[in-house]
Each structure stands twice: as C-alpha cells, then as structure tokens.
Amino acid sequence: MVPITGAEYPFEAKYLNQERVDIVLIEGGSGQKCVCTGQFTSVSRAGGVGQNYQITFEFSGSADEFS
C-alpha cells in the first residue's frame, strides 16, 4: 500500500537526474546481503481501483558477492 502522499523513495527523481544509488539485495534463506551501486534505467507505476499499486524499476550497477 502506498500512502496518498506517494512512495517513500523518489524513484523517478533518481532516474531522471541519473543519480547513482546503492541497492541492497538480501537472500531469503540465508539472509546474506549484497550491496550494488548503479543507476535506475527505467521506472514505472501501475494501479487502479481494486488493484494493487505496483512500482517497478530496472537497475544497472556493479556486481558484488553475497556475504
């Protein structure tokens, strides 16, 4: 659920300004983490009456090991 004021993270602003960002990937079973630095290459939103609100993005960044 997204608050009426919008998402808590400015995905579009980061995408449009081509800002470098860090994302953290977490493996579900082990809880190991991987931090990647890069940029959003696309951002989209979808939703409507009776539907779940969805934010999707594509990200291109550095590779790192899970630890």
Rosetta constraint file for C-alpha pairs under 8 A:
AtomPair CA 1 CA 52 HARMONIC 7.44 0.50
AtomPair CA 1 CA 53 HARMONIC 6.68 0.50
AtomPair CA 2 CA 6 HARMONIC 6.13 0.50
AtomPair CA 2 CA 7 HARMONIC 5.82 0.50
AtomPair CA 2 CA 53 HARMONIC 7.09 0.50
AtomPair CA 3 CA 7 HARMONIC 6.71 0.50
AtomPair CA 10 CA 14 HARMONIC 6.29 0.50
AtomPair CA 11 CA 15 HARMONIC 6.17 0.50
AtomPair CA 11 CA 40 HARMONIC 7.94 0.50
AtomPair CA 11 CA 43 HARMONIC 6.82 0.50
AtomPair CA 12 CA 16 HARMONIC 5.94 0.50
AtomPair CA 12 CA 43 HARMONIC 6.33 0.50
AtomPair CA 13 CA 17 HARMONIC 5.94 0.50
AtomPair CA 14 CA 18 HARMONIC 5.90 0.50
AtomPair CA 14 CA 19 HARMONIC 5.17 0.50
AtomPair CA 14 CA 20 HARMONIC 7.71 0.50
AtomPair CA 14 CA 21 HARMONIC 7.85 0.50
AtomPair CA 14 CA 39 HARMONIC 7.92 0.50
AtomPair CA 14 CA 40 HARMONIC 7.24 0.50
AtomPair CA 15 CA 19 HARMONIC 6.63 0.50
AtomPair CA 15 CA 39 HARMONIC 7.02 0.50
AtomPair CA 15 CA 40 HARMONIC 5.23 0.50
AtomPair CA 15 CA 41 HARMONIC 6.72 0.50
AtomPair CA 15 CA 42 HARMONIC 6.87 0.50
AtomPair CA 15 CA 43 HARMONIC 7.15 0.50
AtomPair CA 18 CA 39 HARMONIC 6.41 0.50
AtomPair CA 18 CA 40 HARMONIC 7.36 0.50
AtomPair CA 19 CA 39 HARMONIC 6.30 0.50
AtomPair CA 20 CA 37 HARMONIC 6.68 0.50
AtomPair CA 20 CA 38 HARMONIC 5.15 0.50
AtomPair CA 20 CA 39 HARMONIC 5.03 0.50
AtomPair CA 21 CA 37 HARMONIC 5.61 0.50
AtomPair CA 21 CA 38 HARMONIC 5.55 0.50
AtomPair CA 21 CA 39 HARMONIC 5.99 0.50
AtomPair CA 22 CA 35 HARMONIC 6.56 0.50
AtomPair CA 22 CA 36 HARMONIC 5.51 0.50
AtomPair CA 22 CA 37 HARMONIC 4.42 0.50
AtomPair CA 22 CA 38 HARMONIC 6.54 0.50
AtomPair CA 23 CA 35 HARMONIC 5.75 0.50
AtomPair CA 23 CA 36 HARMONIC 5.40 0.50
AtomPair CA 23 CA 37 HARMONIC 6.52 0.50
AtomPair CA 24 CA 33 HARMONIC 6.60 0.50
AtomPair CA 24 CA 34 HARMONIC 5.65 0.50
AtomPair CA 24 CA 35 HARMONIC 4.56 0.50
AtomPair CA 24 CA 36 HARMONIC 6.45 0.50
AtomPair CA 25 CA 33 HARMONIC 5.64 0.50
AtomPair CA 25 CA 34 HARMONIC 5.17 0.50
AtomPair CA 25 CA 35 HARMONIC 6.44 0.50
AtomPair CA 25 CA 36 HARMONIC 7.92 0.50
AtomPair CA 26 CA 31 HARMONIC 5.75 0.50
AtomPair CA 26 CA 32 HARMONIC 5.69 0.50
AtomPair CA 26 CA 33 HARMONIC 4.58 0.50
AtomPair CA 26 CA 34 HARMONIC 6.57 0.50
AtomPair CA 27 CA 31 HARMONIC 5.02 0.50
AtomPair CA 27 CA 32 HARMONIC 5.45 0.50
AtomPair CA 27 CA 33 HARMONIC 6.57 0.50
AtomPair CA 28 CA 32 HARMONIC 7.96 0.50
AtomPair CA 32 CA 66 HARMONIC 5.62 0.50
AtomPair CA 32 CA 67 HARMONIC 5.10 0.50
AtomPair CA 33 CA 66 HARMONIC 5.15 0.50
AtomPair CA 33 CA 67 HARMONIC 5.63 0.50
AtomPair CA 34 CA 64 HARMONIC 6.04 0.50
AtomPair CA 34 CA 65 HARMONIC 5.96 0.50
AtomPair CA 34 CA 66 HARMONIC 4.67 0.50
AtomPair CA 34 CA 67 HARMONIC 6.71 0.50
AtomPair CA 35 CA 64 HARMONIC 6.64 0.50
AtomPair CA 36 CA 61 HARMONIC 6.04 0.50
AtomPair CA 36 CA 62 HARMONIC 5.33 0.50
AtomPair CA 36 CA 63 HARMONIC 6.10 0.50
AtomPair CA 36 CA 64 HARMONIC 6.41 0.50
AtomPair CA 37 CA 61 HARMONIC 5.23 0.50
AtomPair CA 37 CA 62 HARMONIC 5.48 0.50
AtomPair CA 38 CA 59 HARMONIC 6.94 0.50
AtomPair CA 38 CA 60 HARMONIC 5.57 0.50
AtomPair CA 38 CA 61 HARMONIC 3.76 0.50
AtomPair CA 38 CA 62 HARMONIC 6.26 0.50
AtomPair CA 39 CA 59 HARMONIC 5.73 0.50
AtomPair CA 39 CA 60 HARMONIC 5.64 0.50
AtomPair CA 39 CA 61 HARMONIC 6.32 0.50
AtomPair CA 40 CA 57 HARMONIC 6.76 0.50
AtomPair CA 40 CA 58 HARMONIC 5.69 0.50
AtomPair CA 40 CA 59 HARMONIC 4.39 0.50
AtomPair CA 40 CA 60 HARMONIC 6.42 0.50
AtomPair CA 41 CA 57 HARMONIC 7.38 0.50
AtomPair CA 41 CA 58 HARMONIC 5.34 0.50
AtomPair CA 41 CA 59 HARMONIC 5.49 0.50
AtomPair CA 41 CA 60 HARMONIC 6.62 0.50
AtomPair CA 42 CA 57 HARMONIC 5.42 0.50
AtomPair CA 42 CA 58 HARMONIC 5.21 0.50
AtomPair CA 42 CA 59 HARMONIC 7.38 0.50
AtomPair CA 43 CA 55 HARMONIC 7.38 0.50
AtomPair CA 43 CA 56 HARMONIC 5.86 0.50
AtomPair CA 43 CA 57 HARMONIC 4.35 0.50
AtomPair CA 43 CA 58 HARMONIC 6.68 0.50
AtomPair CA 44 CA 55 HARMONIC 5.88 0.50
AtomPair CA 44 CA 56 HARMONIC 5.40 0.50
AtomPair CA 44 CA 57 HARMONIC 6.36 0.50
AtomPair CA 45 CA 53 HARMONIC 7.44 0.50
AtomPair CA 45 CA 54 HARMONIC 5.59 0.50
AtomPair CA 45 CA 55 HARMONIC 4.51 0.50
AtomPair CA 45 CA 56 HARMONIC 6.37 0.50
AtomPair CA 46 CA 53 HARMONIC 5.86 0.50
AtomPair CA 46 CA 54 HARMONIC 5.16 0.50
AtomPair CA 46 CA 55 HARMONIC 6.60 0.50
AtomPair CA 47 CA 51 HARMONIC 5.72 0.50
AtomPair CA 47 CA 52 HARMONIC 5.88 0.50
AtomPair CA 47 CA 53 HARMONIC 4.33 0.50
AtomPair CA 47 CA 54 HARMONIC 6.15 0.50
AtomPair CA 48 CA 52 HARMONIC 7.31 0.50
AtomPair CA 48 CA 53 HARMONIC 7.09 0.50
